[in-house]
């Protein structure tokens, strides 16, 4: 392991901070007899490649953290077991919930030569663009997690009746128009709109088109099967005309 009294890493990080675009500061984290925050820092290293592998196999005696004016942080450590140079990786922001990171590719770090000028080029053109892309996805996820959900979202329920789809007559004229323009036919005896299943390809296209139109109106579309056992005294809604049923239906 690197001698913790050797401050070459601190010098490298200080020069590197001055070479990166934007306003960066460098903070050196030496070994203080085990009373240090290295574990908290390494836990935030946003990497699933060489840097993470090195940190999983070895204990960090000392490190440096570079921070940009906007809060972006970079972790710098000795390339444990890898020879000369330094390991550099982004640190994940602390204030974002862990759920927002799910499904986001880590902006894996780099192994840089012990030359802060070439390291700055690698960070600027390689690491930071990956970090910015990943962070944008995380912020987008976080925004969706915290966005208020509408309490009473309107929806149109399409229920299977045999091979056909049935929708109760809506109160809104624009919903009725969306149904009729996409193949639903009104059955006055049942007070419902029916989409025939004679042509399943056409039926599926009509359902998609209707859903897109209703979505534009701020209305959700739900497909469901009827209850297995109708309530006593009721009769399931039927299509307006009887048609031979196709041999199979694609859902």
Buried (B, 14 or more C-beta within 10 A) or exposed (E): EBEBEEBEBBBBBBBBBEBBEEEBEBBBBBBEEEEBEBEEBBEBBBBEBBBBBBBEEEEBBBBBBBBBEEEBBBBBBBBBEEEEBBBBBBBBBEEBEEEBBEEBEBBBBBBBEBBBEEBBEBBBEBBBEBBEEBBEBBEEBBEEEEEEEEEEEEEBEBBBBBBBBBBBBBEEEEBBEBBEEBBBBBBEEBEBBBBBBEEBEEBBEBBEBBBEBBEEEEBEBEEEEEEEEEEEEEEEBBBBEEEEEEEEEEE
